[in-house]
Amino acid sequence: AKGLTFDTVLLPRLVNSSFERPAEDRILRMMFVAVQRAARWVYLSTVAGQEAPFLVRLAPLVAAGDMTRRTQE
C-alpha cells in the first residue's frame, strides 16, 4: 500500500554532515521514499561546496529539462 502523499515535499540541507552514517544505498532508499511522497513538487536544497555526493545523480534530469536547478549567489 502506498503511504501518505503531499503536494510538496521539502528536503533541506542535503550535505554529508546531515547524515550520521552516509551509507549511500540507505540514503538513496530514503531519498526515493521522500520523493515518492510528492504529488507535484520536490524541493531539494544544499550548501555550495558541501553537496551530498548522491546529488550528482540528478545531473541527467537537469540536462534533460526534467528538473530545474537554481543557485543563489
Z-matrix of the N, CA and C atoms (Angstrom, degrees):
N
C 1 1.450
C 2 1.527 1 108.76
N 3 1.295 2 114.72 1 144.98
C 4 1.460 3 119.82 2 179.60
C 5 1.530 4 109.70 3 -80.00
N 6 1.321 5 115.69 4 145.17
C 7 1.454 6 121.06 5 179.72
C 8 1.520 7 111.75 6 -82.62
N 9 1.313 8 115.70 7 -164.93
C 10 1.453 9 121.75 8 179.29
C 11 1.515 10 111.51 9 -63.38
N 12 1.326 11 116.73 10 147.89
C 13 1.459 12 121.22 11 173.50
C 14 1.519 13 108.63 12 -124.83
N 15 1.318 14 115.10 13 156.97
C 16 1.452 15 122.49 14 -178.99
C 17 1.519 16 107.94 15 -137.57
N 18 1.328 17 117.55 16 151.86
C 19 1.462 18 120.08 17 176.33
C 20 1.519 19 110.66 18 -59.30
N 21 1.321 20 115.86 19 -43.51
C 22 1.464 21 121.55 20 -175.58
C 23 1.521 22 110.01 21 -131.05
N 24 1.315 23 115.98 22 137.98
C 25 1.462 24 121.81 23 174.91
C 26 1.528 25 107.03 24 -121.13
N 27 1.333 26 116.22 25 129.11
C 28 1.461 27 122.53 26 179.14
C 29 1.525 28 108.78 27 -107.49
N 30 1.318 29 116.04 28 127.76
C 31 1.461 30 121.98 29 177.80
C 32 1.525 31 108.16 30 -123.31
N 33 1.323 32 117.24 31 87.44
C 34 1.463 33 120.48 32 -175.97
C 35 1.519 34 113.35 33 -85.49
N 36 1.334 35 115.14 34 159.37
C 37 1.466 36 124.26 35 170.29
C 38 1.526 37 113.17 36 54.26
N 39 1.299 38 116.14 37 54.90
C 40 1.463 39 120.87 38 178.42
C 41 1.525 40 109.55 39 -83.65
N 42 1.330 41 114.28 40 76.81
C 43 1.463 42 122.82 41 177.41
C 44 1.526 43 107.89 42 -125.59
N 45 1.328 44 117.10 43 157.16
C 46 1.474 45 120.45 44 -177.16
C 47 1.518 46 113.18 45 -55.04
N 48 1.313 47 117.75 46 -38.24
C 49 1.466 48 119.82 47 -176.93
C 50 1.528 49 112.18 48 -68.23
N 51 1.324 50 118.40 49 -10.11
C 52 1.466 51 121.33 50 177.73
C 53 1.529 52 112.18 51 -80.19
N 54 1.316 53 117.01 52 -11.63
C 55 1.451 54 121.57 53 -178.01
C 56 1.522 55 109.35 54 -114.46
N 57 1.342 56 116.88 55 128.64
C 58 1.470 57 120.65 56 -178.30
C 59 1.516 58 111.73 57 -60.08
N 60 1.299 59 116.26 58 -56.18
C 61 1.472 60 121.92 59 179.01
C 62 1.520 61 106.68 60 -123.70
N 63 1.298 62 117.24 61 100.47
C 64 1.473 63 118.96 62 -173.19
C 65 1.530 64 114.46 63 -75.02
N 66 1.345 65 117.19 64 61.45
C 67 1.460 66 120.63 65 172.80
C 68 1.529 67 106.21 66 -73.38
N 69 1.313 68 115.97 67 112.62
C 70 1.466 69 120.34 68 -170.13
C 71 1.524 70 113.14 69 -58.37
N 72 1.324 71 118.81 70 -38.78
C 73 1.462 72 119.42 71 -178.92
C 74 1.523 73 111.63 72 -64.24
N 75 1.319 74 117.67 73 -38.09
C 76 1.477 75 121.20 74 177.80
C 77 1.528 76 110.25 75 -67.68
N 78 1.314 77 116.95 76 -43.82
C 79 1.465 78 120.88 77 179.27
C 80 1.525 79 110.26 78 -61.95
N 81 1.324 80 117.19 79 -42.24
C 82 1.462 81 120.15 80 179.17
C 83 1.522 82 111.84 81 -63.32
N 84 1.327 83 117.64 82 -38.15
C 85 1.473 84 120.15 83 176.35
C 86 1.525 85 110.80 84 -64.02
N 87 1.340 86 116.68 85 -42.90
C 88 1.470 87 119.97 86 178.48
C 89 1.523 88 111.05 87 -63.68
N 90 1.324 89 116.68 88 -41.27
C 91 1.461 90 120.71 89 178.29
C 92 1.528 91 110.78 90 -63.00
N 93 1.324 92 117.12 91 -42.40
C 94 1.460 93 121.42 92 179.11
C 95 1.525 94 110.36 93 -58.78
N 96 1.323 95 117.13 94 -47.06
C 97 1.464 96 121.28 95 179.68
C 98 1.521 97 110.18 96 -62.36
N 99 1.331 98 117.28 97 -44.89
C 100 1.470 99 120.81 98 -178.85
C 101 1.523 100 111.41 99 -61.78
N 102 1.324 101 117.08 100 -45.45
C 103 1.464 102 120.97 101 -178.44
C 104 1.527 103 110.48 102 -67.34
N 105 1.310 104 117.91 103 -35.97
C 106 1.462 105 121.51 104 179.87
C 107 1.523 106 112.67 105 -67.87
N 108 1.319 107 117.64 106 -17.15
C 109 1.472 108 121.49 107 178.09
C 110 1.528 109 112.16 108 -76.48
N 111 1.316 110 117.27 109 -17.10
C 112 1.470 111 121.41 110 -176.43
C 113 1.525 112 110.64 111 -82.99
N 114 1.323 113 115.49 112 130.69
C 115 1.463 114 120.24 113 175.70
C 116 1.529 115 111.23 114 -88.76
N 117 1.344 116 117.11 115 -29.39
C 118 1.464 117 120.17 116 -176.91
C 119 1.521 118 114.02 117 -128.66
N 120 1.332 119 117.33 118 -51.81
C 121 1.463 120 121.48 119 -170.29
C 122 1.516 121 111.85 120 -130.88
N 123 1.321 122 115.10 121 144.91
C 124 1.463 123 122.15 122 170.55
C 125 1.522 124 106.42 123 -128.82
N 126 1.303 125 116.21 124 126.20
C 127 1.459 126 121.36 125 176.76
C 128 1.527 127 108.54 126 -111.57
N 129 1.324 128 115.94 127 122.84
C 130 1.455 129 122.44 128 178.05
C 131 1.520 130 107.46 129 -111.87
N 132 1.319 131 117.14 130 137.52
C 133 1.467 132 118.19 131 175.27
C 134 1.524 133 109.18 132 -133.46
N 135 1.324 134 114.29 133 153.44
C 136 1.454 135 121.58 134 179.30
C 137 1.525 136 108.24 135 -150.37
N 138 1.298 137 116.24 136 -177.11
C 139 1.459 138 122.43 137 178.05
C 140 1.523 139 107.13 138 -114.34
N 141 1.324 140 116.88 139 128.07
C 142 1.469 141 121.06 140 -179.37
C 143 1.524 142 110.50 141 -54.94
N 144 1.325 143 114.88 142 129.27
C 145 1.448 144 120.83 143 -179.84
C 146 1.516 145 114.28 144 87.74
N 147 1.337 146 117.72 145 -9.26
C 148 1.461 147 121.88 146 179.95
C 149 1.528 148 111.54 147 -124.65
N 150 1.324 149 116.92 148 18.18
C 151 1.453 150 121.28 149 -175.51
C 152 1.526 151 111.42 150 -59.30
N 153 1.313 152 115.63 151 141.75
C 154 1.463 153 120.22 152 173.78
C 155 1.529 154 107.76 153 -65.51
N 156 1.326 155 117.89 154 137.33
C 157 1.469 156 121.28 155 -174.58
C 158 1.529 157 114.32 156 -58.08
N 159 1.322 158 118.25 157 -30.75
C 160 1.462 159 119.73 158 -177.79
C 161 1.524 160 112.75 159 -67.17
N 162 1.313 161 118.35 160 -15.61
C 163 1.471 162 120.94 161 -179.63
C 164 1.523 163 112.42 162 -68.44
N 165 1.323 164 118.62 163 -20.55
C 166 1.467 165 120.33 164 177.86
C 167 1.526 166 111.05 165 -64.32
N 168 1.318 167 117.24 166 -21.83
C 169 1.470 168 121.26 167 177.70
C 170 1.519 169 112.55 168 -66.90
N 171 1.323 170 117.15 169 -13.70
C 172 1.461 171 121.35 170 -179.76
C 173 1.525 172 112.68 171 -86.54
N 174 1.316 173 117.74 172 -10.98
C 175 1.472 174 121.76 173 -177.66
C 176 1.525 175 113.04 174 -54.59
N 177 1.340 176 120.95 175 -42.10
C 178 1.466 177 119.42 176 177.87
C 179 1.530 178 113.83 177 -61.99
N 180 1.328 179 117.10 178 -30.74
C 181 1.471 180 120.41 179 177.10
C 182 1.524 181 110.96 180 -68.07
N 183 1.327 182 115.88 181 -38.87
C 184 1.464 183 120.82 182 177.50
C 185 1.525 184 109.38 183 -66.04
N 186 1.324 185 116.58 184 -45.28
C 187 1.473 186 121.74 185 -179.03
C 188 1.522 187 111.46 186 -62.76
N 189 1.320 188 117.28 187 -34.86
C 190 1.463 189 121.22 188 -178.83
C 191 1.530 190 112.41 189 -82.28
N 192 1.326 191 117.29 190 -7.03
C 193 1.457 192 120.43 191 -179.17
C 194 1.522 193 113.40 192 82.56
N 195 1.325 194 117.44 193 10.26
C 196 1.458 195 121.68 194 179.16
C 197 1.520 196 112.32 195 -85.65
N 198 1.320 197 115.67 196 -10.18
C 199 1.450 198 121.99 197 -178.45
C 200 1.517 199 108.65 198 -143.48
N 201 1.307 200 116.89 199 142.19
C 202 1.454 201 121.70 200 178.66
C 203 1.518 202 109.06 201 -104.89
N 204 1.324 203 115.28 202 134.10
C 205 1.467 204 120.23 203 176.95
C 206 1.521 205 108.05 204 -114.38
N 207 1.312 206 115.11 205 130.40
C 208 1.468 207 120.91 206 176.85
C 209 1.505 208 108.69 207 -125.92
N 210 1.302 209 115.06 208 140.64
C 211 1.462 210 120.23 209 176.44
C 212 1.516 211 109.21 210 -120.58
N 213 1.310 212 114.30 211 149.12
C 214 1.451 213 120.12 212 177.84
C 215 1.509 214 107.90 213 -110.61
N 216 1.290 215 116.34 214 124.91
C 217 1.468 216 121.31 215 -178.33
C 218 1.503 217 109.80 216 -91.78
